[in-house]
Amino acid sequence: MADILYFGRLSDITRKPTESIDLPSDISHARDLRSWAEARFQAAGVFLEPTVRIAVNGEIVDDAHPLANANEIAFMPPVGGG
């Protein structure tokens, strides 16, 4: 089971800041998780944006990163400020 965290506008899209789920068996890499989340939440491409970063167990990873043994996965949109 993995804890998935959605930060910023992603929690608005998912209507939840976090969830604990068993990842579907066809999700083996971060890129697969992006596509799955995009389809699941019908997010108009938001999860596929390259500026949305994924962290696995506290470490920012690229889309080729395997998700085996992922205890915590975070989707993080870009942060703006002024």
mmCIF file of the N, C-alpha and C atoms, coordinates in Angstrom:
data_MODEL
# 
_entry.id   MODEL 
# 
loop_
_atom_site.group_PDB 
_atom_site.id 
_atom_site.type_symbol 
_atom_site.label_atom_id 
_atom_site.label_alt_id 
_atom_site.label_comp_id 
_atom_site.label_asym_id 
_atom_site.label_entity_id 
_atom_site.label_seq_id 
_atom_site.pdbx_PDB_ins_code 
_atom_site.Cartn_x 
_atom_site.Cartn_y 
_atom_site.Cartn_z 
_atom_site.occupancy 
_atom_site.B_iso_or_equiv 
_atom_site.pdbx_formal_charge 
_atom_site.auth_seq_id 
_atom_site.auth_comp_id 
_atom_site.auth_asym_id 
_atom_site.auth_atom_id 
_atom_site.pdbx_PDB_model_num 
ATOM 1   N N  . MET A 1 1  ? 0.847   -1.172 0.000   1.00 0.00 ? 1  MET A N  1 
ATOM 2   C CA . MET A 1 1  ? 0.000   0.000  0.000   1.00 0.00 ? 1  MET A CA 1 
ATOM 3   C C  . MET A 1 1  ? 0.896   1.239  0.000   1.00 0.00 ? 1  MET A C  1 
ATOM 4   N N  . ALA A 1 2  ? 0.491   2.241  -0.751  1.00 0.00 ? 2  ALA A N  1 
ATOM 5   C CA . ALA A 1 2  ? 1.245   3.485  -0.849  1.00 0.00 ? 2  ALA A CA 1 
ATOM 6   C C  . ALA A 1 2  ? 0.368   4.646  -0.400  1.00 0.00 ? 2  ALA A C  1 
ATOM 7   N N  . ASP A 1 3  ? 0.992   5.596  0.258   1.00 0.00 ? 3  ASP A N  1 
ATOM 8   C CA . ASP A 1 3  ? 0.323   6.852  0.587   1.00 0.00 ? 3  ASP A CA 1 
ATOM 9   C C  . ASP A 1 3  ? 0.637   7.827  -0.531  1.00 0.00 ? 3  ASP A C  1 
ATOM 10  N N  . ILE A 1 4  ? -0.401  8.369  -1.152  1.00 0.00 ? 4  ILE A N  1 
ATOM 11  C CA . ILE A 1 4  ? -0.212  9.350  -2.215  1.00 0.00 ? 4  ILE A CA 1 
ATOM 12  C C  . ILE A 1 4  ? -0.670  10.697 -1.700  1.00 0.00 ? 4  ILE A C  1 
ATOM 13  N N  . LEU A 1 5  ? 0.212   11.687 -1.848  1.00 0.00 ? 5  LEU A N  1 
ATOM 14  C CA . LEU A 1 5  ? -0.081  13.045 -1.389  1.00 0.00 ? 5  LEU A CA 1 
ATOM 15  C C  . LEU A 1 5  ? -0.248  13.953 -2.599  1.00 0.00 ? 5  LEU A C  1 
ATOM 16  N N  . TYR A 1 6  ? -1.247  14.817 -2.532  1.00 0.00 ? 6  TYR A N  1 
ATOM 17  C CA . TYR A 1 6  ? -1.524  15.767 -3.602  1.00 0.00 ? 6  TYR A CA 1 
ATOM 18  C C  . TYR A 1 6  ? -1.405  17.173 -3.016  1.00 0.00 ? 6  TYR A C  1 
ATOM 19  N N  . PHE A 1 7  ? -0.475  17.955 -3.537  1.00 0.00 ? 7  PHE A N  1 
ATOM 20  C CA . PHE A 1 7  ? -0.242  19.292 -3.013  1.00 0.00 ? 7  PHE A CA 1 
ATOM 21  C C  . PHE A 1 7  ? -0.831  20.360 -3.931  1.00 0.00 ? 7  PHE A C  1 
ATOM 22  N N  . GLY A 1 8  ? -1.116  21.522 -3.348  1.00 0.00 ? 8  GLY A N  1 
ATOM 23  C CA . GLY A 1 8  ? -1.572  22.674 -4.114  1.00 0.00 ? 8  GLY A CA 1 
ATOM 24  C C  . GLY A 1 8  ? -2.836  22.407 -4.898  1.00 0.00 ? 8  GLY A C  1 
ATOM 25  N N  . ARG A 1 9  ? -2.852  22.874 -6.122  1.00 0.00 ? 9  ARG A N  1 
ATOM 26  C CA . ARG A 1 9  ? -4.049  22.738 -6.949  1.00 0.00 ? 9  ARG A CA 1 
ATOM 27  C C  . ARG A 1 9  ? -4.393  21.288 -7.237  1.00 0.00 ? 9  ARG A C  1 
ATOM 28  N N  . LEU A 1 10 ? -3.426  20.377 -7.068  1.00 0.00 ? 10 LEU A N  1 
ATOM 29  C CA . LEU A 1 10 ? -3.712  18.959 -7.308  1.00 0.00 ? 10 LEU A CA 1 
ATOM 30  C C  . LEU A 1 10 ? -4.683  18.417 -6.267  1.00 0.00 ? 10 LEU A C  1 
ATOM 31  N N  . SER A 1 11 ? -4.611  18.913 -5.051  1.00 0.00 ? 11 SER A N  1 
ATOM 32  C CA . SER A 1 11 ? -5.587  18.476 -4.044  1.00 0.00 ? 11 SER A CA 1 
ATOM 33  C C  . SER A 1 11 ? -6.977  19.030 -4.357  1.00 0.00 ? 11 SER A C  1 
ATOM 34  N N  . ASP A 1 12 ? -7.031  20.169 -5.038  1.00 0.00 ? 12 ASP A N  1 
ATOM 35  C CA . ASP A 1 12 ? -8.326  20.695 -5.481  1.00 0.00 ? 12 ASP A CA 1 
ATOM 36  C C  . ASP A 1 12 ? -8.919  19.792 -6.556  1.00 0.00 ? 12 ASP A C  1 
ATOM 37  N N  . ILE A 1 13 ? -8.081  19.333 -7.464  1.00 0.00 ? 13 ILE A N  1 
ATOM 38  C CA . ILE A 1 13 ? -8.539  18.463 -8.552  1.00 0.00 ? 13 ILE A CA 1 
ATOM 39  C C  . ILE A 1 13 ? -8.993  17.107 -8.015  1.00 0.00 ? 13 ILE A C  1 
ATOM 40  N N  . THR A 1 14 ? -8.220  16.540 -7.100  1.00 0.00 ? 14 THR A N  1 
ATOM 41  C CA . THR A 1 14 ? -8.535  15.208 -6.574  1.00 0.00 ? 14 THR A CA 1 
ATOM 42  C C  . THR A 1 14 ? -9.583  15.248 -5.470  1.00 0.00 ? 14 THR A C  1 
ATOM 43  N N  . ARG A 1 15 ? -9.787  16.448 -4.910  1.00 0.00 ? 15 ARG A N  1 
ATOM 44  C CA . ARG A 1 15 ? -10.709 16.661 -3.788  1.00 0.00 ? 15 ARG A CA 1 
ATOM 45  C C  . ARG A 1 15 ? -10.263 15.924 -2.526  1.00 0.00 ? 15 ARG A C  1 
ATOM 46  N N  . LYS A 1 16 ? -8.945  15.724 -2.431  1.00 0.00 ? 16 LYS A N  1 
ATOM 47  C CA . LYS A 1 16 ? -8.372  15.116 -1.235  1.00 0.00 ? 16 LYS A CA 1 
ATOM 48  C C  . LYS A 1 16 ? -6.884  15.427 -1.197  1.00 0.00 ? 16 LYS A C  1 
ATOM 49  N N  . PRO A 1 17 ? -6.338  15.645 -0.012  1.00 0.00 ? 17 PRO A N  1 
ATOM 50  C CA . PRO A 1 17 ? -4.906  15.921 0.083   1.00 0.00 ? 17 PRO A CA 1 
ATOM 51  C C  . PRO A 1 17 ? -4.048  14.660 0.098   1.00 0.00 ? 17 PRO A C  1 
ATOM 52  N N  . THR A 1 18 ? -4.647  13.535 0.462   1.00 0.00 ? 18 THR A N  1 
ATOM 53  C CA . THR A 1 18 ? -3.889  12.289 0.545   1.00 0.00 ? 18 THR A CA 1 
ATOM 54  C C  . THR A 1 18 ? -4.828  11.093 0.453   1.00 0.00 ? 18 THR A C  1 
ATOM 55  N N  . GLU A 1 19 ? -4.271  9.957  0.081   1.00 0.00 ? 19 GLU A N  1 
ATOM 56  C CA . GLU A 1 19 ? -5.020  8.706  0.103   1.00 0.00 ? 19 GLU A CA 1 
ATOM 57  C C  . GLU A 1 19 ? -4.036  7.551  0.213   1.00 0.00 ? 19 GLU A C  1 
ATOM 58  N N  . SER A 1 20 ? -4.475  6.472  0.797   1.00 0.00 ? 20 SER A N  1 
ATOM 59  C CA . SER A 1 20 ? -3.676  5.245  0.890   1.00 0.00 ? 20 SER A CA 1 
ATOM 60  C C  . SER A 1 20 ? -4.332  4.210  -0.013  1.00 0.00 ? 20 SER A C  1 
ATOM 61  N N  . ILE A 1 21 ? -3.562  3.727  -0.994  1.00 0.00 ? 21 ILE A N  1 
ATOM 62  C CA . ILE A 1 21 ? -4.129  2.785  -1.951  1.00 0.00 ? 21 ILE A CA 1 
ATOM 63  C C  . ILE A 1 21 ? -3.095  1.733  -2.336  1.00 0.00 ? 21 ILE A C  1 
ATOM 64  N N  . ASP A 1 22 ? -3.597  0.626  -2.845  1.00 0.00 ? 22 ASP A N  1 
ATOM 65  C CA . ASP A 1 22 ? -2.759  -0.362 -3.500  1.00 0.00 ? 22 ASP A CA 1 
ATOM 66  C C  . ASP A 1 22 ? -2.684  0.065  -4.961  1.00 0.00 ? 22 ASP A C  1 
ATOM 67  N N  . LEU A 1 23 ? -1.491  0.296  -5.451  1.00 0.00 ? 23 LEU A N  1 
ATOM 68  C CA . LEU A 1 23 ? -1.340  0.710  -6.841  1.00 0.00 ? 23 LEU A CA 1 
ATOM 69  C C  . LEU A 1 23 ? -1.736  -0.421 -7.771  1.00 0.00 ? 23 LEU A C  1 
ATOM 70  N N  . PRO A 1 24 ? -2.417  -0.108 -8.872  1.00 0.00 ? 24 PRO A N  1 
ATOM 71  C CA . PRO A 1 24 ? -2.736  -1.140 -9.848  1.00 0.00 ? 24 PRO A CA 1 
ATOM 72  C C  . PRO A 1 24 ? -1.461  -1.828 -10.334 1.00 0.00 ? 24 PRO A C  1 
ATOM 73  N N  . SER A 1 25 ? -1.566  -3.083 -10.698 1.00 0.00 ? 25 SER A N  1 
ATOM 74  C CA . SER A 1 25 ? -0.393  -3.883 -11.072 1.00 0.00 ? 25 SER A CA 1 
ATOM 75  C C  . SER A 1 25 ? 0.324   -3.375 -12.313 1.00 0.00 ? 25 SER A C  1 
ATOM 76  N N  . ASP A 1 26 ? -0.354  -2.615 -13.156 1.00 0.00 ? 26 ASP A N  1 
ATOM 77  C CA . ASP A 1 26 ? 0.286   -2.115 -14.381 1.00 0.00 ? 26 ASP A CA 1 
ATOM 78  C C  . ASP A 1 26 ? 1.059   -0.811 -14.156 1.00 0.00 ? 26 ASP A C  1 
ATOM 79  N N  . ILE A 1 27 ? 1.109   -0.326 -12.925 1.00 0.00 ? 27 ILE A N  1 
ATOM 80  C CA . ILE A 1 27 ? 1.873   0.877  -12.615 1.00 0.00 ? 27 ILE A CA 1 
ATOM 81  C C  . ILE A 1 27 ? 3.208   0.459  -12.021 1.00 0.00 ? 27 ILE A C  1 
ATOM 82  N N  . SER A 1 28 ? 4.271   0.631  -12.802 1.00 0.00 ? 28 SER A N  1 
ATOM 83  C CA . SER A 1 28 ? 5.591   0.223  -12.321 1.00 0.00 ? 28 SER A CA 1 
ATOM 84  C C  . SER A 1 28 ? 6.579   1.383  -12.258 1.00 0.00 ? 28 SER A C  1 
ATOM 85  N N  . HIS A 1 29 ? 6.277   2.478  -12.937 1.00 0.00 ? 29 HIS A N  1 
ATOM 86  C CA . HIS A 1 29 ? 7.172   3.639  -12.965 1.00 0.00 ? 29 HIS A CA 1 
ATOM 87  C C  . HIS A 1 29 ? 6.367   4.914  -12.729 1.00 0.00 ? 29 HIS A C  1 
ATOM 88  N N  . ALA A 1 30 ? 7.078   5.976  -12.397 1.00 0.00 ? 30 ALA A N  1 
ATOM 89  C CA . ALA A 1 30 ? 6.417   7.252  -12.126 1.00 0.00 ? 30 ALA A CA 1 
ATOM 90  C C  . ALA A 1 30 ? 5.585   7.717  -13.318 1.00 0.00 ? 30 ALA A C  1 
ATOM 91  N N  . ARG A 1 31 ? 6.055   7.487  -14.528 1.00 0.00 ? 31 ARG A N  1 
ATOM 92  C CA . ARG A 1 31 ? 5.287   7.915  -15.707 1.00 0.00 ? 31 ARG A CA 1 
ATOM 93  C C  . ARG A 1 31 ? 3.939   7.206  -15.782 1.00 0.00 ? 31 ARG A C  1 
ATOM 94  N N  . ASP A 1 32 ? 3.913   5.932  -15.370 1.00 0.00 ? 32 ASP A N  1 
ATOM 95  C CA . ASP A 1 32 ? 2.660   5.180  -15.367 1.00 0.00 ? 32 ASP A CA 1 
ATOM 96  C C  . ASP A 1 32 ? 1.686   5.786  -14.358 1.00 0.00 ? 32 ASP A C  1 
ATOM 97  N N  . LEU A 1 33 ? 2.218   6.204  -13.219 1.00 0.00 ? 33 LEU A N  1 
ATOM 98  C CA . LEU A 1 33 ? 1.381   6.809  -12.187 1.00 0.00 ? 33 LEU A CA 1 
ATOM 99  C C  . LEU A 1 33 ? 0.795   8.130  -12.665 1.00 0.00 ? 33 LEU A C  1 
ATOM 100 N N  . ARG A 1 34 ? 1.577   8.908  -13.386 1.00 0.00 ? 34 ARG A N  1 
ATOM 101 C CA . ARG A 1 34 ? 1.067   10.166 -13.960 1.00 0.00 ? 34 ARG A CA 1 
ATOM 102 C C  . ARG A 1 34 ? -0.139  9.904  -14.861 1.00 0.00 ? 34 ARG A C  1 
ATOM 103 N N  . SER A 1 35 ? 0.025   8.944  -15.767 1.00 0.00 ? 35 SER A N  1 
ATOM 104 C CA . SER A 1 35 ? -1.057  8.627  -16.705 1.00 0.00 ? 35 SER A CA 1 
ATOM 105 C C  . SER A 1 35 ? -2.287  8.106  -15.986 1.00 0.00 ? 35 SER A C  1 
ATOM 106 N N  . TRP A 1 36 ? -2.068  7.265  -14.992 1.00 0.00 ? 36 TRP A N  1 
ATOM 107 C CA . TRP A 1 36 ? -3.167  6.704  -14.206 1.00 0.00 ? 36 TRP A CA 1 
ATOM 108 C C  . TRP A 1 36 ? -3.925  7.816  -13.480 1.00 0.00 ? 36 TRP A C  1 
ATOM 109 N N  . ALA A 1 37 ? -3.197  8.715  -12.817 1.00 0.00 ? 37 ALA A N  1 
ATOM 110 C CA . ALA A 1 37 ? -3.838  9.809  -12.089 1.00 0.00 ? 37 ALA A CA 1 
ATOM 111 C C  . ALA A 1 37 ? -4.580  10.732 -13.046 1.00 0.00 ? 37 ALA A C  1 
ATOM 112 N N  . GLU A 1 38 ? -3.983  10.996 -14.188 1.00 0.00 ? 38 GLU A N  1 
ATOM 113 C CA . GLU A 1 38 ? -4.615  11.860 -15.185 1.00 0.00 ? 38 GLU A CA 1 
ATOM 114 C C  . GLU A 1 38 ? -5.957  11.283 -15.621 1.00 0.00 ? 38 GLU A C  1 
ATOM 115 N N  . ALA A 1 39 ? -5.989  9.992  -15.934 1.00 0.00 ? 39 ALA A N  1 
ATOM 116 C CA . ALA A 1 39 ? -7.229  9.353  -16.373 1.00 0.00 ? 39 ALA A CA 1 
ATOM 117 C C  . ALA A 1 39 ? -8.232  9.234  -15.218 1.00 0.00 ? 39 ALA A C  1 
ATOM 118 N N  . ARG A 1 40 ? -7.748  8.895  -14.061 1.00 0.00 ? 40 ARG A N  1 
ATOM 119 C CA . ARG A 1 40 ? -8.617  8.689  -12.903 1.00 0.00 ? 40 ARG A CA 1 
ATOM 120 C C  . ARG A 1 40 ? -9.344  9.966  -12.502 1.00 0.00 ? 40 ARG A C  1 
ATOM 121 N N  . PHE A 1 41 ? -8.634  11.084 -12.511 1.00 0.00 ? 41 PHE A N  1 
ATOM 122 C CA . PHE A 1 41 ? -9.226  12.339 -12.055 1.00 0.00 ? 41 PHE A CA 1 
ATOM 123 C C  . PHE A 1 41 ? -9.675  13.247 -13.195 1.00 0.00 ? 41 PHE A C  1 
ATOM 124 N N  . GLN A 1 42 ? -9.536  12.799 -14.446 1.00 0.00 ? 42 GLN A N  1 
ATOM 125 C CA . GLN A 1 42 ? -9.929  13.589 -15.617 1.00 0.00 ? 42 GLN A CA 1 
ATOM 126 C C  . GLN A 1 42 ? -9.442  15.027 -15.446 1.00 0.00 ? 42 GLN A C  1 
ATOM 127 N N  . ALA A 1 43 ? -8.121  15.159 -15.330 1.00 0.00 ? 43 ALA A N  1 
ATOM 128 C CA . ALA A 1 43 ? -7.495  16.409 -14.900 1.00 0.00 ? 43 ALA A CA 1 
ATOM 129 C C  . ALA A 1 43 ? -7.076  17.353 -16.021 1.00 0.00 ? 43 ALA A C  1 
ATOM 130 N N  . ALA A 1 44 ? -7.549  17.152 -17.221 1.00 0.00 ? 44 ALA A N  1 
ATOM 131 C CA . ALA A 1 44 ? -7.266  18.060 -18.342 1.00 0.00 ? 44 ALA A CA 1 
ATOM 132 C C  . ALA A 1 44 ? -5.763  18.257 -18.565 1.00 0.00 ? 44 ALA A C  1 
ATOM 133 N N  . GLY A 1 45 ? -4.983  17.204 -18.359 1.00 0.00 ? 45 GLY A N  1 
ATOM 134 C CA . GLY A 1 45 ? -3.551  17.253 -18.641 1.00 0.00 ? 45 GLY A CA 1 
ATOM 135 C C  . GLY A 1 45 ? -2.678  17.727 -17.488 1.00 0.00 ? 45 GLY A C  1 
ATOM 136 N N  . VAL A 1 46 ? -3.261  18.075 -16.367 1.00 0.00 ? 46 VAL A N  1 
ATOM 137 C CA . VAL A 1 46 ? -2.492  18.649 -15.263 1.00 0.00 ? 46 VAL A CA 1 
ATOM 138 C C  . VAL A 1 46 ? -1.430  17.679 -14.746 1.00 0.00 ? 46 VAL A C  1 
ATOM 139 N N  . PHE A 1 47 ? -1.773  16.414 -14.544 1.00 0.00 ? 47 PHE A N  1 
ATOM 140 C CA . PHE A 1 47 ? -0.801  15.450 -14.013 1.00 0.00 ? 47 PHE A CA 1 
ATOM 141 C C  . PHE A 1 47 ? 0.314   15.136 -15.011 1.00 0.00 ? 47 PHE A C  1 
ATOM 142 N N  . LEU A 1 48 ? 0.100   15.452 -16.273 1.00 0.00 ? 48 LEU A N  1 
ATOM 143 C CA . LEU A 1 48 ? 1.102   15.183 -17.308 1.00 0.00 ? 48 LEU A CA 1 
ATOM 144 C C  . LEU A 1 48 ? 2.059   16.360 -17.516 1.00 0.00 ? 48 LEU A C  1 
ATOM 145 N N  . GLU A 1 49 ? 1.764   17.502 -16.904 1.00 0.00 ? 49 GLU A N  1 
ATOM 146 C CA . GLU A 1 49 ? 2.622   18.677 -17.065 1.00 0.00 ? 49 GLU A CA 1 
ATOM 147 C C  . GLU A 1 49 ? 4.019   18.394 -16.493 1.00 0.00 ? 49 GLU A C  1 
ATOM 148 N N  . PRO A 1 50 ? 5.061   18.713 -17.246 1.00 0.00 ? 50 PRO A N  1 
ATOM 149 C CA . PRO A 1 50 ? 6.421   18.458 -16.747 1.00 0.00 ? 50 PRO A CA 1 
ATOM 150 C C  . PRO A 1 50 ? 6.780   19.272 -15.510 1.00 0.00 ? 50 PRO A C  1 
ATOM 151 N N  . THR A 1 51 ? 6.045   20.346 -15.240 1.00 0.00 ? 51 THR A N  1 
ATOM 152 C CA . THR A 1 51 ? 6.328   21.143 -14.041 1.00 0.00 ? 51 THR A CA 1 
ATOM 153 C C  . THR A 1 51 ? 5.780   20.493 -12.776 1.00 0.00 ? 51 THR A C  1 
ATOM 154 N N  . VAL A 1 52 ? 4.888   19.520 -12.922 1.00 0.00 ? 52 VAL A N  1 
ATOM 155 C CA . VAL A 1 52 ? 4.399   18.769 -11.769 1.00 0.00 ? 52 VAL A CA 1 
ATOM 156 C C  . VAL A 1 52 ? 5.438   17.705 -11.459 1.00 0.00 ? 52 VAL A C  1 
ATOM 157 N N  . ARG A 1 53 ? 6.028   17.804 -10.280 1.00 0.00 ? 53 ARG A N  1 
ATOM 158 C CA . ARG A 1 53 ? 7.103   16.883 -9.878  1.00 0.00 ? 53 ARG A CA 1 
ATOM 159 C C  . ARG A 1 53 ? 6.533   15.748 -9.046  1.00 0.00 ? 53 ARG A C  1 
ATOM 160 N N  . ILE A 1 54 ? 7.242   14.627 -9.051  1.00 0.00 ? 54 ILE A N  1 
ATOM 161 C CA . ILE A 1 54 ? 6.867   13.483 -8.229  1.00 0.00 ? 54 ILE A CA 1 
ATOM 162 C C  . ILE A 1 54 ? 8.020   13.195 -7.278  1.00 0.00 ? 54 ILE A C  1 
ATOM 163 N N  . ALA A 1 55 ? 7.680   12.992 -6.020  1.00 0.00 ? 55 ALA A N  1 
ATOM 164 C CA . ALA A 1 55 ? 8.670   12.579 -5.021  1.00 0.00 ? 55 ALA A CA 1 
ATOM 165 C C  . ALA A 1 55 ? 8.275   11.199 -4.507  1.00 0.00 ? 55 ALA A C  1 
ATOM 166 N N  . VAL A 1 56 ? 9.249   10.325 -4.409  1.00 0.00 ? 56 VAL A N  1 
ATOM 167 C CA . VAL A 1 56 ? 9.035   8.974  -3.888  1.00 0.00 ? 56 VAL A CA 1 
ATOM 168 C C  . VAL A 1 56 ? 9.865   8.828  -2.623  1.00 0.00 ? 56 VAL A C  1 
ATOM 169 N N  . ASN A 1 57 ? 9.176   8.527  -1.532  1.00 0.00 ? 57 ASN A N  1 
ATOM 170 C CA . ASN A 1 57 ? 9.835   8.394  -0.228  1.00 0.00 ? 57 ASN A CA 1 
ATOM 171 C C  . ASN A 1 57 ? 10.725  9.589  0.079   1.00 0.00 ? 57 ASN A C  1 
ATOM 172 N N  . GLY A 1 58 ? 10.205  10.803 -0.251  1.00 0.00 ? 58 GLY A N  1 
ATOM 173 C CA . GLY A 1 58 ? 10.902  12.038 0.089   1.00 0.00 ? 58 GLY A CA 1 
ATOM 174 C C  . GLY A 1 58 ? 11.959  12.495 -0.892  1.00 0.00 ? 58 GLY A C  1 
ATOM 175 N N  . GLU A 1 59 ? 12.122  11.797 -2.012  1.00 0.00 ? 59 GLU A N  1 
ATOM 176 C CA . GLU A 1 59 ? 13.145  12.153 -3.001  1.00 0.00 ? 59 GLU A CA 1 
ATOM 177 C C  . GLU A 1 59 ? 12.488  12.444 -4.345  1.00 0.00 ? 59 GLU A C  1 
ATOM 178 N N  . ILE A 1 60 ? 12.768  13.627 -4.912  1.00 0.00 ? 60 ILE A N  1 
ATOM 179 C CA . ILE A 1 60 ? 12.220  13.964 -6.224  1.00 0.00 ? 60 ILE A CA 1 
ATOM 180 C C  . ILE A 1 60 ? 12.844  13.040 -7.262  1.00 0.00 ? 60 ILE A C  1 
ATOM 181 N N  . VAL A 1 61 ? 11.978  12.477 -8.113  1.00 0.00 ? 61 VAL A N  1 
ATOM 182 C CA . VAL A 1 61 ? 12.422  11.487 -9.099  1.00 0.00 ? 61 VAL A CA 1 
ATOM 183 C C  . VAL A 1 61 ? 11.969  11.890 -10.492 1.00 0.00 ? 61 VAL A C  1 
ATOM 184 N N  . ASP A 1 62 ? 12.563  11.249 -11.494 1.00 0.00 ? 62 ASP A N  1 
ATOM 185 C CA . ASP A 1 62 ? 12.108  11.469 -12.868 1.00 0.00 ? 62 ASP A CA 1 
ATOM 186 C C  . ASP A 1 62 ? 11.058  10.421 -13.223 1.00 0.00 ? 62 ASP A C  1 
ATOM 187 N N  . ASP A 1 63 ? 10.490  10.564 -14.412 1.00 0.00 ? 63 ASP A N  1 
ATOM 188 C CA . ASP A 1 63 ? 9.396   9.686  -14.817 1.00 0.00 ? 63 ASP A CA 1 
ATOM 189 C C  . ASP A 1 63 ? 9.810   8.230  -15.017 1.00 0.00 ? 63 ASP A C  1 
ATOM 190 N N  . ALA A 1 64 ? 11.086  7.962  -15.185 1.00 0.00 ? 64 ALA A N  1 
ATOM 191 C CA . ALA A 1 64 ? 11.555  6.588  -15.379 1.00 0.00 ? 64 ALA A CA 1 
ATOM 192 C C  . ALA A 1 64 ? 11.784  5.857  -14.055 1.00 0.00 ? 64 ALA A C  1 
ATOM 193 N N  . HIS A 1 65 ? 11.610  6.551  -12.945 1.00 0.00 ? 65 HIS A N  1 
ATOM 194 C CA . HIS A 1 65 ? 11.886  5.954  -11.630 1.00 0.00 ? 65 HIS A CA 1 
ATOM 195 C C  . HIS A 1 65 ? 10.900  4.820  -11.334 1.00 0.00 ? 65 HIS A C  1 
ATOM 196 N N  . PRO A 1 66 ? 11.393  3.655  -10.913 1.00 0.00 ? 66 PRO A N  1 
ATOM 197 C CA . PRO A 1 66 ? 10.491  2.550  -10.560 1.00 0.00 ? 66 PRO A CA 1 
ATOM 198 C C  . PRO A 1 66 ? 9.778   2.846  -9.239  1.00 0.00 ? 66 PRO A C  1 
ATOM 199 N N  . LEU A 1 67 ? 8.566   2.330  -9.113  1.00 0.00 ? 67 LEU A N  1 
ATOM 200 C CA . LEU A 1 67 ? 7.775   2.592  -7.920  1.00 0.00 ? 67 LEU A CA 1 
ATOM 201 C C  . LEU A 1 67 ? 7.725   1.414  -6.955  1.00 0.00 ? 67 LEU A C  1 
ATOM 202 N N  . ALA A 1 68 ? 8.511   0.379  -7.192  1.00 0.00 ? 68 ALA A N  1 
ATOM 203 C CA . ALA A 1 68 ? 8.554   -0.740 -6.261  1.00 0.00 ? 68 ALA A CA 1 
ATOM 204 C C  . ALA A 1 68 ? 8.999   -0.221 -4.897  1.00 0.00 ? 68 ALA A C  1 
ATOM 205 N N  . ASN A 1 69 ? 8.360   -0.701 -3.868  1.00 0.00 ? 69 ASN A N  1 
ATOM 206 C CA . ASN A 1 69 ? 8.674   -0.316 -2.488  1.00 0.00 ? 69 ASN A CA 1 
ATOM 207 C C  . ASN A 1 69 ? 8.436   1.161  -2.210  1.00 0.00 ? 69 ASN A C  1 
ATOM 208 N N  . ALA A 1 70 ? 7.537   1.780  -2.943  1.00 0.00 ? 70 ALA A N  1 
ATOM 209 C CA . ALA A 1 70 ? 7.206   3.186  -2.701  1.00 0.00 ? 70 ALA A CA 1 
ATOM 210 C C  . ALA A 1 70 ? 6.194   3.257  -1.564  1.00 0.00 ? 70 ALA A C  1 
ATOM 211 N N  . ASN A 1 71 ? 6.616   3.797  -0.436  1.00 0.00 ? 71 ASN A N  1 
ATOM 212 C CA . ASN A 1 71 ? 5.727   3.945  0.704   1.00 0.00 ? 71 ASN A CA 1 
ATOM 213 C C  . ASN A 1 71 ? 4.942   5.244  0.634   1.00 0.00 ? 71 ASN A C  1 
ATOM 214 N N  . GLU A 1 72 ? 5.595   6.285  0.107   1.00 0.00 ? 72 GLU A N  1 
ATOM 215 C CA . GLU A 1 72 ? 4.959   7.589  -0.003  1.00 0.00 ? 72 GLU A CA 1 
ATOM 216 C C  . GLU A 1 72 ? 5.294   8.186  -1.357  1.00 0.00 ? 72 GLU A C  1 
ATOM 217 N N  . ILE A 1 73 ? 4.258   8.645  -2.036  1.00 0.00 ? 73 ILE A N  1 
ATOM 218 C CA . ILE A 1 73 ? 4.421   9.277  -3.342  1.00 0.00 ? 73 ILE A CA 1 
ATOM 219 C C  . ILE A 1 73 ? 3.714   10.625 -3.279  1.00 0.00 ? 73 ILE A C  1 
ATOM 220 N N  . ALA A 1 74 ? 4.420   11.672 -3.657  1.00 0.00 ? 74 ALA A N  1 
ATOM 221 C CA . ALA A 1 74 ? 3.838   13.010 -3.610  1.00 0.00 ? 74 ALA A CA 1 
ATOM 222 C C  . ALA A 1 74 ? 3.835   13.630 -4.999  1.00 0.00 ? 74 ALA A C  1 
ATOM 223 N N  . PHE A 1 75 ? 2.700   14.198 -5.376  1.00 0.00 ? 75 PHE A N  1 
ATOM 224 C CA . PHE A 1 75 ? 2.580   15.006 -6.587  1.00 0.00 ? 75 PHE A CA 1 
ATOM 225 C C  . PHE A 1 75 ? 2.689   16.461 -6.153  1.00 0.00 ? 75 PHE A C  1 
ATOM 226 N N  . MET A 1 76 ? 3.651   17.184 -6.731  1.00 0.00 ? 76 MET A N  1 
ATOM 227 C CA . MET A 1 76 ? 3.889   18.564 -6.318  1.00 0.00 ? 76 MET A CA 1 
ATOM 228 C C  . MET A 1 76 ? 3.872   19.500 -7.523  1.00 0.00 ? 76 MET A C  1 
ATOM 229 N N  . PRO A 1 77 ? 2.917   20.430 -7.557  1.00 0.00 ? 77 PRO A N  1 
ATOM 230 C CA . PRO A 1 77 ? 2.907   21.411 -8.638  1.00 0.00 ? 77 PRO A CA 1 
ATOM 231 C C  . PRO A 1 77 ? 3.991   22.456 -8.404  1.00 0.00 ? 77 PRO A C  1 
ATOM 232 N N  . PRO A 1 78 ? 4.278   23.263 -9.421  1.00 0.00 ? 78 PRO A N  1 
ATOM 233 C CA . PRO A 1 78 ? 5.271   24.319 -9.213  1.00 0.00 ? 78 PRO A CA 1 
ATOM 234 C C  . PRO A 1 78 ? 4.782   25.302 -8.146  1.00 0.00 ? 78 PRO A C  1 
ATOM 235 N N  . VAL A 1 79 ? 5.716   25.886 -7.458  1.00 0.00 ? 79 VAL A N  1 
ATOM 236 C CA . VAL A 1 79 ? 5.397   26.853 -6.407  1.00 0.00 ? 79 VAL A CA 1 
ATOM 237 C C  . VAL A 1 79 ? 5.706   28.246 -6.922  1.00 0.00 ? 79 VAL A C  1 
ATOM 238 N N  . GLY A 1 80 ? 4.754   29.114 -6.796  1.00 0.00 ? 80 GLY A N  1 
ATOM 239 C CA . GLY A 1 80 ? 4.966   30.500 -7.207  1.00 0.00 ? 80 GLY A CA 1 
ATOM 240 C C  . GLY A 1 80 ? 5.072   31.377 -5.974  1.00 0.00 ? 80 GLY A C  1 
ATOM 241 N N  . GLY A 1 81 ? 5.585   32.510 -6.171  1.00 0.00 ? 81 GLY A N  1 
ATOM 242 C CA . GLY A 1 81 ? 5.697   33.417 -5.039  1.00 0.00 ? 81 GLY A CA 1 
ATOM 243 C C  . GLY A 1 81 ? 5.996   34.821 -5.503  1.00 0.00 ? 81 GLY A C  1 
ATOM 244 N N  . GLY A 1 82 ? 6.076   35.668 -4.583  1.00 0.00 ? 82 GLY A N  1 
ATOM 245 C CA . GLY A 1 82 ? 6.355   37.042 -4.962  1.00 0.00 ? 82 GLY A CA 1 
ATOM 246 C C  . GLY A 1 82 ? 6.882   37.827 -3.806  1.00 0.00 ? 82 GLY A C  1 
# 
